[in-house]
Amino acid sequence: MADDRFRIEHDLLGDRPVPQDAYFGIHTLRAVHNFPVTGTGIAVYPDLIRGLAAVKQAAALANRDLGLLDDRKAGAIVAACTEIRRGELHDQFVVDVIQGGAGTSTNMNANEVIANRALEHLGHRRGDYHHLHPLDDVNAGQSTNDAYPTAVKVALHAAARRLAEAMSVLRRAFEEKADEFADVVKTGRTQLQDAVPMTLGQEFRAYAVMLGEDEQRLAEACGLICEINLGGTAIGTRLNSHPRYAALACEHLGAVTGLPLSTAPDLVEATQDAGAFVQLSGVLKRIAVKLSKTCNDLRLLSSGPRAGFGEINLPPVQAGSSIMPGKVNPVIPEVVNQIAFRVIGNDLTITLAAEAGQLQLNAFEPIIAHCLFESIGQLCAGCLTLAERCVAGITANRDHLRAVAHRAIGIITALTPRIGYAQASAAAQEALATHSSVADVVLAHKLLTRAELDRLLRPEVLAGATEGEHDTHGSPLLNES
């Protein structure tokens, strides 16, 4: 007896019942059964779903222009793709994010969902593929090997744009703190030992500059993924595609997405080379490493409140201990550290997957895509969380910083050009041995006058400004003694 809840679909392996209300078909169903790996479907990355729809829309328009697809079919496919790009039917993209087959299951999933929705636009039932076919029509002129990586690149552009915006938010947060702390003198450190004076503003501006540099590197990496292999079909030889298809499809895809796309000059090379993905992953790792280093600094500078550096205060966002009352931990920098660890691990996975490609195709682009989307998404969340829940609320322990800077041995470096390295070393040793300030020792030995110390130990001079510049940051540290 027929079951109205299912429709029967056929592929080269035979027949399978497909749920009647499903927009996906038999190829997708087999993939779901074959790859129960993570339990997470590709719809977790909506940029990828929209990228797939954009590629299929561009392909339909190109095939229509070439007379290979009639206007009714092309219009129905475009309508279905437009809906998917708006966010509809994403729940029908159900194959696992990790899958065998170089992305074939993802491509089949897209072909089937688009075909069945297009059939409805034409007034037919889902599964009536003799009116419009997932492979003969939706996938016309394509292979997974050119459609899938092109969709991934389109999707990565959208994801990377959000990351760039999040990085900009965090950079501006550090810049605002740099301005706020511009007059706060402190002791710099190298190898965790006292070094020369600086301002807390300089310290925070360095974090902003590091982010700004990586915003530029991210833009450069995104430029590389504007080159696509759409039209190369299986291995880049353009088999089964019209001679003008690649150019037309690229033109339509650029119009649909607004991206400055170009067809790779050698499609055989482009179909097997994952270098652009490796480059992007390397930039993401670079961002992660710098963010993690910055968070290490924030945790160290805020350590305490009594037994640590205690130079800055991170905003308290939650209780820190189930046993120690009053304890507050630097949980926001800690979570960004963990995001960085994940991104660094993903970069290794991407490196291995790219290296493992063989001959005319890399079969491991699904794990490359999964890792890239995950890294970008987590970095984006990490930047926004760090900016909004941590950096924006940081305060400086100004009196403590000034007192430490006044007693720091490192300020002797500012006096070395006047008194010489030998006398400066002797003064530093005496200050350490007697628990005195450098200024007190220098004055006691009459190595410099108080007026000379006043001039040399002005905060702006200590922070790298010219000795004679106007004092805009406050009184000299010598006034502390």
C-alpha positions in Angstrom: 0.0 0.0 0.0 1.3 3.4 -0.9 2.3 5.7 1.9 1.2 9.3 1.3 3.9 10.5 3.7 6.6 9.6 1.2 7.4 9.9 -2.5 9.7 7.4 -4.2 12.8 8.8 -5.9 15.4 6.9 -7.9 19.2 7.1 -8.3 21.8 4.7 -9.7 21.7 2.6 -6.5 17.9 2.1 -6.7 14.7 3.5 -5.1 14.3 5.2 -1.7 11.3 6.8 0.0 11.7 10.5 0.6 9.5 12.4 3.0 6.8 14.1 1.0 7.3 17.4 2.7 11.0 17.5 2.1 12.6 19.7 -0.5 15.7 17.6 -0.6 15.7 14.3 -2.5 17.3 10.9 -2.6 20.9 12.0 -3.0 20.7 14.1 0.1 18.9 11.3 2.0 21.8 8.9 1.2 24.3 11.5 2.3 22.5 12.0 5.6 22.7 8.3 6.2 26.3 7.9 5.1 27.8 10.8 7.1 26.4 10.8 10.6 29.6 12.5 11.8 29.1 15.7 13.7 25.3 15.9 13.9 25.5 19.4 12.5 24.1 20.2 9.1 25.5 22.6 6.6 22.7 25.0 7.4 24.7 26.1 10.4 26.6 28.2 7.9 23.9 30.3 6.2 26.6 32.1 4.2 27.4 28.8 2.5 23.7 28.2 1.7 23.3 31.6 0.3 26.6 31.1 -1.7 25.3 27.9 -3.2 22.0 29.6 -4.2 24.0 32.5 -5.8 26.0 30.1 -7.9 22.9 28.2 -9.0 21.2 31.4 -9.9 24.1 32.7 -11.9 24.4 29.3 -13.7 20.7 29.4 -14.6 21.0 32.9 -16.0 24.1 32.0 -18.0 22.4 28.9 -19.4 19.3 30.9 -20.3 21.5 33.5 -22.1 23.1 30.6 -24.1 19.7 29.1 -25.0 20.4 26.0 -23.0 17.6 26.6 -20.5 14.2 28.0 -21.4 12.9 31.1 -19.8 10.3 29.3 -17.7 12.8 26.9 -16.1 15.4 29.6 -15.6 12.8 31.9 -14.0 11.7 29.2 -11.6 15.3 28.4 -10.6 16.1 32.1 -10.1 13.0 32.5 -8.0 13.9 29.5 -5.8 17.5 30.8 -5.4 16.3 34.2 -4.5 14.2 32.8 -1.7 17.1 30.8 -0.4 19.4 33.8 -0.5 16.7 35.6 1.6 17.0 32.9 4.2 14.2 30.6 3.3 14.4 26.8 3.2 17.7 26.7 5.0 16.3 23.9 7.2 16.3 21.7 4.1 20.1 21.8 3.8 20.8 18.8 6.1 23.9 17.0 5.0 26.7 16.9 7.6 29.4 19.6 7.6 32.0 16.8 7.3 31.4 14.5 4.4 33.2 12.5 1.8 33.0 13.2 -1.9 34.6 16.6 -2.2 31.4 18.4 -1.5 29.2 16.4 -3.9 26.6 15.8 -1.2 26.3 19.5 -0.5 26.0 20.3 -4.2 23.3 17.5 -4.6 21.5 18.9 -1.6 21.4 22.4 -3.2 20.4 21.0 -6.6 17.4 19.1 -5.1 16.1 21.8 -2.8 16.3 24.4 -5.6 14.7 22.0 -8.1 11.8 21.1 -5.9 11.0 24.7 -5.0 11.3 25.6 -8.7 8.9 22.9 -9.5 6.4 24.4 -7.1 6.9 27.8 -8.9 6.0 26.0 -12.1 2.9 24.5 -10.6 4.2 20.9 -10.2 4.7 18.7 -7.2 8.1 18.0 -5.5 9.8 15.1 -7.1 8.2 15.6 -10.5 11.7 15.9 -12.1 10.6 15.2 -15.6 9.4 18.8 -15.6 12.6 20.3 -14.1 15.5 18.1 -13.0 18.1 18.7 -10.2 21.0 17.6 -12.4 20.0 18.2 -16.0 18.6 21.7 -15.3 19.8 23.1 -11.9 23.3 21.6 -12.3 23.5 22.3 -16.0 27.1 23.2 -17.2 28.5 22.5 -13.7 30.3 19.9 -11.6 30.5 19.8 -7.8 34.2 20.5 -8.4 33.6 24.0 -9.7 30.2 24.9 -8.2 31.1 24.0 -4.7 34.4 25.8 -4.2 33.0 28.8 -6.0 30.1 28.8 -3.5 32.5 28.5 -0.6 34.5 31.5 -1.8 31.4 33.6 -2.2 30.3 32.6 1.3 33.8 33.3 2.8 33.6 36.8 1.5 30.4 37.5 3.4 31.7 35.9 6.6 35.1 37.7 6.3 33.3 41.1 5.9 31.6 40.5 9.3 34.9 39.6 10.8 36.5 42.8 9.4 33.7 44.8 10.9 34.1 43.1 14.3 37.8 43.7 14.2 37.2 47.3 13.5 34.9 47.6 16.5 37.6 46.1 18.8 40.3 48.3 17.2 38.3 51.4 18.0 37.7 50.3 21.5 41.4 50.0 22.0 42.0 53.4 20.4 39.5 55.0 22.7 41.3 53.5 25.7 44.6 54.6 24.3 43.3 58.2 24.2 41.9 57.9 27.7 45.2 56.6 29.1 47.5 58.8 27.1 48.7 60.6 30.3 49.2 57.5 32.5 52.9 56.8 32.9 53.9 53.2 33.7 56.8 50.9 33.6 57.3 48.9 30.4 58.5 45.4 30.6 60.6 43.0 28.5 60.9 39.3 29.5 58.6 40.2 32.4 61.4 42.4 33.9 61.3 46.1 34.4 62.2 48.0 31.2 61.9 51.7 30.4 58.9 53.9 31.1 56.0 54.3 28.7 52.3 55.3 28.9 49.4 53.0 29.3 48.0 54.8 26.2 51.0 53.6 24.2 50.4 50.1 25.4 46.8 50.1 24.3 47.5 51.8 21.0 49.8 49.0 20.1 46.9 46.6 20.4 44.8 48.8 18.1 47.7 49.0 15.6 48.1 45.2 15.6 44.4 44.8 14.8 44.6 47.4 12.0 47.4 45.6 10.4 45.5 42.4 10.4 42.4 44.1 8.9 44.6 44.8 5.9 45.9 41.3 5.7 42.4 39.9 5.8 41.4 42.2 2.9 44.4 41.0 0.9 43.4 37.3 1.6 39.9 38.0 0.5 41.2 39.4 -2.7 42.7 36.1 -3.6 39.4 34.2 -3.2 37.8 36.5 -5.9 39.3 34.2 -8.5 36.9 31.3 -9.2 36.9 28.1 -11.3 33.2 28.1 -12.2 32.9 26.7 -15.7 35.8 24.3 -15.4 33.4 21.5 -14.5 35.0 18.2 -13.4 38.8 18.9 -13.6 39.1 22.3 -15.3 38.8 21.2 -18.9 35.3 22.7 -19.3 33.8 19.4 -20.4 30.0 19.6 -20.9 29.9 23.4 -20.6 29.4 25.9 -23.4 32.5 27.8 -24.5 31.0 31.1 -23.3 29.5 29.7 -20.1 32.4 30.4 -17.7 32.6 34.1 -18.6 28.8 34.5 -18.5 28.4 32.6 -15.2 31.1 34.7 -13.6 29.6 37.9 -14.9 26.1 36.9 -13.5 27.6 35.7 -10.2 29.4 39.0 -9.8 26.2 40.9 -10.4 24.2 38.7 -8.0 26.8 39.0 -5.2 28.4 42.4 -5.8 31.8 40.8 -5.7 34.7 41.6 -8.1 35.0 38.0 -9.3 37.2 36.8 -12.1 37.6 33.4 -13.9 41.0 31.8 -13.1 43.3 31.9 -16.1 44.0 28.2 -15.8 41.0 26.2 -14.7 42.8 22.9 -14.4 45.2 24.5 -11.9 42.3 26.4 -10.1 40.3 23.2 -9.7 43.0 21.4 -7.7 44.7 24.3 -5.9 43.5 25.1 -2.3 46.2 27.8 -1.9 43.7 30.7 -1.5 42.1 28.8 1.4 45.4 28.1 3.0 46.3 31.8 2.7 43.1 32.9 4.3 43.5 30.4 7.1 47.0 31.7 7.7 45.6 35.2 8.2 43.0 33.9 10.6 45.7 32.2 12.6 47.7 35.4 12.6 44.7 37.3 13.9 44.1 34.6 16.5 47.7 34.6 17.7 47.7 38.4 18.2 44.3 38.4 19.9 45.5 35.7 22.3 48.7 37.6 23.0 46.7 40.7 23.7 44.4 38.8 26.1 47.4 37.3 27.8 48.5 40.9 28.5 45.1 42.0 29.7 45.0 39.1 32.2 48.5 39.8 33.4 48.1 43.5 33.8 44.8 43.0 35.7 46.1 40.2 37.9 45.5 40.6 41.6 43.7 42.5 43.0 46.3 42.5 45.8 48.9 39.9 44.8 49.4 40.7 41.1 50.3 43.5 38.7 47.1 45.3 39.5 47.7 48.0 36.8 44.3 47.9 35.2 40.9 46.7 36.2 38.7 44.5 33.9 35.0 45.0 34.3 33.5 42.3 36.5 31.0 40.3 34.5 30.3 37.3 36.7 31.3 35.6 40.0 34.5 33.7 39.7 34.4 30.9 42.2 32.1 28.5 43.8 34.3 28.3 46.9 36.2 31.7 47.2 33.7 34.5 47.9 34.4 37.8 46.1 36.7 36.3 43.5 36.3 37.7 40.0 38.1 36.1 37.0 39.1 37.5 33.6 36.6 35.3 31.8 36.3 37.4 28.7 40.0 37.3 27.8 40.0 33.6 28.7 37.3 32.8 26.3 39.0 34.7 23.5 42.2 32.7 24.3 40.3 29.5 23.8 38.8 30.8 20.5 42.4 31.4 19.4 43.5 27.9 20.3 40.6 26.6 18.2 41.5 28.7 15.2 45.2 27.7 15.4 44.0 24.0 15.4 41.7 24.6 12.5 44.6 26.1 10.6 46.6 22.9 11.0 43.6 20.9 9.8 43.3 23.1 6.7 47.0 22.8 6.0 46.8 19.0 6.1 43.7 18.9 4.0 45.1 21.1 1.4 48.4 19.1 1.3 46.4 15.9 0.9 44.9 16.8 -2.4 45.7 14.4 -5.2 46.1 15.1 -8.9 43.3 17.1 -10.4 41.1 17.6 -7.3 41.2 18.2 -3.6 38.6 15.9 -2.1 38.8 17.5 1.3 37.3 20.9 0.7 34.4 20.2 3.0 36.6 20.1 6.1 38.5 23.1 4.8 35.3 25.0 4.5 34.0 23.8 7.8 37.2 25.0 9.6 37.3 28.3 7.8 33.7 29.2 8.6 34.1 28.1 12.2 37.3 30.1 12.6 35.8 33.2 11.1 32.5 32.9 13.1 34.3 32.4 16.4 36.8 35.2 15.8 34.0 37.5 14.9 32.2 36.7 18.2 35.4 36.9 20.1 36.3 40.4 18.9 32.8 41.8 19.6 32.7 40.2 23.0 36.1 41.4 24.0 35.3 44.9 22.8 31.9 45.2 24.5 32.3 43.1 27.6 35.9 43.9 28.5 37.9 46.6 26.7 35.1 49.3 26.9 35.0 49.0 30.7 38.7 48.8 31.5 40.0 51.3 34.1 43.5 52.2 35.1 44.9 52.2 38.6 46.6 55.5 38.0 48.2 56.1 41.4 49.6 52.6 41.6 51.1 52.9 38.0 52.7 56.2 38.8 54.2 55.0 42.1 55.7 52.0 40.4 57.0 54.0 37.5 58.6 56.4 40.0 60.4 53.6 41.8 61.3 51.6 38.7 64.9 51.1 38.0 64.3 51.4 34.2 64.0 55.2 34.3 67.8 55.3 34.7 67.9 54.6 31.0 66.6 58.1 30.4 69.5 59.5 32.3 72.2 57.5 30.6 73.0 60.0 27.8 73.8 62.6 30.5 75.7 60.5 33.1 77.0 57.7 31.1 76.4 53.9 31.2 78.8 53.1 34.0 77.5 55.7 36.5 73.9 54.8 35.5 74.6 51.1 36.2 76.1 52.0 39.6 73.2 54.2 40.5 70.7 51.4 39.4 72.6 48.9 41.6 72.6 51.2 44.6 68.9 52.0 44.2 68.1 48.3 44.2 70.3 47.5 47.1 69.0 50.4 49.3 65.4 50.2 48.2 65.7 53.8 47.0 64.5 55.5 43.9 66.9 56.1 41.1 66.2 59.9 41.3 67.1 59.9 45.0 70.4 58.1 44.3 71.3 60.4 41.4 70.6 63.5 43.5 72.5 62.2 46.5 75.6 61.7 44.3 75.0 65.0 42.6 75.1 63.4 39.2 72.4 65.7 38.0 70.6 68.7 39.4 66.9 68.6 40.4 66.2 70.9 37.4 67.9 68.5 35.0 66.0 65.6 36.6 62.7 67.5 36.3 63.3 68.0 32.6 64.5 64.4 31.9 61.8 62.7 33.9 58.8 64.4 32.5 56.3 61.8 31.4 56.3 62.9 27.7 60.1 62.6 27.6 60.0 59.2 29.3 57.4 58.0 26.8 59.6 58.9 23.8 58.9 62.6 23.1 61.6 65.1 22.5 63.2 66.4 25.7 62.3 70.0 25.1 58.7 69.5 24.1 55.9 71.2 26.0 54.7 69.2 29.0 51.2 68.0 28.1 51.0 64.9 30.4 51.6 66.2 33.9 54.4 66.8 36.3 57.7 65.0 36.3 58.0 61.8 38.2 60.7 63.3 40.4 57.9 65.2 42.2 56.9 61.9 43.7 60.1 61.7 45.8 
